[in-house]
Amino acid sequence: MDLYDFPLRTLNGAPTSLADHRGKVLLLVNVASKCGLTPQYEGLERLQQRYADRGFTVLGFPCNQFAGQEPGTAEEISTFCSTTYGVSFPLMEKIEVNGEGSHPLFAALTQVPDADGEAGDVQWNFEKWVLSPEGEPVARIRPRTEPEAEEVVKAVESHLPR
């Protein structure tokens, strides 16, 4: 199945899919509000601001599977992200990224290997995937790598529409 085909819902419950962002470079990230890595929202938002007008967007996927670090409701998540980090990029509904209940999009994304050739389960909050404008995964970046790290920026910039 094409990654664009998986049905998604926005944080406020509206139906959507990656197809709504066809032609853009996407940075998909499983996010959480109460994690030691939560300050990565700052870097994600800076990337959004830097590249949005060049055909790029971050998409955040709240997930509560890692030590219960995203316990909030959709409204609480939205308020936290906008007031604490000024998040302007789209957030999707809270989902599972690993196991039997994992969202089909993440079941597919976990098959993508990282730079070391390792595929498999999402390790923790703030794991990242860069998708080309054609919807192909071009990079998988593990959670501790900051959003503005060279490997993330290079993967994004090398696929931006000219």
C-alpha positions as CSV (number, residue, x, y, z in Angstrom):
1,M,0.0,0.0,0.0
2,D,1.2,3.5,-0.9
3,L,1.8,5.6,2.3
4,Y,-0.5,8.3,0.9
5,D,-3.4,5.8,1.1
6,F,-3.5,5.2,4.8
7,P,-6.5,7.0,6.4
8,L,-5.5,9.4,9.2
9,R,-7.3,11.8,11.5
10,T,-6.1,15.2,12.6
11,L,-5.9,16.0,16.2
12,N,-9.4,17.5,16.1
13,G,-10.8,14.4,14.5
14,A,-11.1,15.5,10.8
15,P,-10.3,12.8,8.3
16,T,-7.1,13.3,6.3
17,S,-4.2,11.3,4.8
18,L,-0.6,11.9,3.7
19,A,-2.1,12.5,0.2
20,D,-3.2,15.9,1.5
21,H,0.5,16.8,1.5
22,R,1.4,15.1,-1.8
23,G,4.3,16.9,-3.5
24,K,5.9,18.1,-0.2
25,V,8.8,16.7,1.7
26,L,7.4,15.4,5.0
27,L,9.0,14.9,8.3
28,L,6.8,12.4,10.3
29,V,7.5,12.3,14.0
30,N,5.9,10.4,16.9
31,V,5.6,13.1,19.6
32,A,4.9,13.3,23.4
33,S,4.3,16.2,25.8
34,K,5.9,14.8,28.9
35,C,9.2,13.3,27.6
36,G,12.8,14.3,28.2
37,L,12.9,14.8,24.4
38,T,9.8,17.0,24.3
39,P,12.0,20.2,23.8
40,Q,12.6,18.8,20.3
41,Y,9.3,20.5,19.4
42,E,11.4,23.7,19.3
43,G,13.6,22.4,16.5
44,L,10.7,20.8,14.7
45,E,8.9,24.2,14.6
46,R,12.1,26.0,13.4
47,L,12.3,23.4,10.6
48,Q,8.7,24.1,9.8
49,Q,9.2,27.8,9.7
50,R,12.5,27.5,7.7
51,Y,11.2,25.2,4.9
52,A,7.4,25.5,4.8
53,D,7.4,27.9,1.9
54,R,9.7,25.6,-0.1
55,G,7.3,22.6,0.0
56,F,7.9,21.0,3.4
57,T,5.9,20.2,6.5
58,V,6.3,18.4,9.8
59,L,3.5,16.1,10.8
60,G,3.3,15.2,14.5
61,F,1.8,11.9,15.7
62,P,1.1,12.0,19.5
63,C,1.7,8.6,21.1
64,N,1.3,7.4,24.7
65,Q,3.1,4.0,24.3
66,F,6.4,5.1,25.9
67,A,6.1,5.4,29.7
68,G,2.7,7.1,29.4
69,Q,4.4,10.3,28.3
70,E,1.4,11.6,26.2
71,P,-1.6,11.1,28.5
72,G,-3.5,14.2,27.5
73,T,-6.7,14.6,25.5
74,A,-6.6,16.1,22.0
75,E,-7.4,19.5,23.4
76,E,-4.7,19.3,26.1
77,I,-2.1,18.2,23.5
78,S,-3.1,21.0,21.2
79,T,-3.0,23.7,23.9
80,F,0.4,22.4,25.2
81,C,2.0,22.4,21.8
82,S,0.7,25.8,20.8
83,T,1.3,27.6,24.0
84,T,4.6,26.0,25.1
85,Y,6.3,25.6,21.7
86,G,4.3,27.7,19.2
87,V,3.7,24.6,17.1
88,S,2.2,25.5,13.8
89,F,2.6,22.2,11.9
90,P,-0.2,19.7,11.8
91,L,-0.8,17.2,14.6
92,M,-2.6,14.0,14.0
93,E,-4.8,12.1,16.5
94,K,-3.1,10.1,19.2
95,I,-2.1,6.7,17.9
96,E,0.0,3.6,18.7
97,V,3.2,3.1,16.7
98,N,4.3,-0.4,17.9
99,G,2.6,-3.7,18.5
100,E,-0.7,-5.2,17.4
101,G,-2.6,-1.9,17.8
102,S,-0.1,0.1,15.8
103,H,-1.5,2.4,13.1
104,P,-1.1,0.9,9.6
105,L,1.1,3.9,8.6
106,F,3.5,3.1,11.4
107,A,3.4,-0.6,10.7
108,A,4.7,0.3,7.3
109,L,7.2,2.9,8.5
110,T,8.8,0.5,11.0
111,Q,9.9,-1.6,8.0
112,V,12.1,1.3,6.9
113,P,15.8,0.9,8.0
114,D,17.8,3.7,9.7
115,A,21.3,4.8,8.6
116,D,22.7,1.6,10.3
117,G,20.4,-0.7,8.4
118,E,18.2,-1.4,11.4
119,A,14.4,-1.5,10.9
120,G,11.8,-2.6,13.5
121,D,9.9,-1.1,16.3
122,V,9.9,2.6,17.1
123,Q,12.5,3.0,19.9
124,W,10.9,6.0,21.7
125,N,9.2,9.3,21.3
126,F,10.5,11.6,18.6
127,E,11.6,9.0,16.1
128,K,11.6,10.7,12.6
129,W,11.0,9.7,9.0
130,V,11.7,11.9,6.0
131,L,9.4,11.3,3.0
132,S,10.2,12.5,-0.5
133,P,7.6,14.6,-2.4
134,E,6.6,11.3,-4.0
135,G,5.8,9.8,-0.6
136,E,8.8,7.5,-0.5
137,P,10.7,7.1,2.8
138,V,14.2,8.5,2.3
139,A,15.5,8.6,5.9
140,R,14.7,7.2,9.3
141,I,16.3,9.0,12.2
142,R,16.3,7.7,15.7
143,P,14.8,9.7,18.7
144,R,17.8,11.3,20.3
145,T,18.9,13.0,17.0
146,E,17.8,16.6,17.2
147,P,15.5,17.8,14.4
148,E,18.1,20.3,13.2
149,A,20.9,17.8,13.1
150,E,22.9,17.7,9.9
151,E,21.5,14.3,8.8
152,V,17.9,15.5,9.2
153,V,18.5,18.8,7.4
154,K,20.4,17.1,4.6
155,A,17.6,14.6,4.1
156,V,15.0,17.4,3.9
157,E,17.0,19.8,1.8
158,S,18.1,17.2,-0.7
159,H,14.4,16.4,-1.5
160,L,12.9,19.8,-1.5
161,P,11.2,20.8,-4.8
162,R,13.5,23.0,-6.8
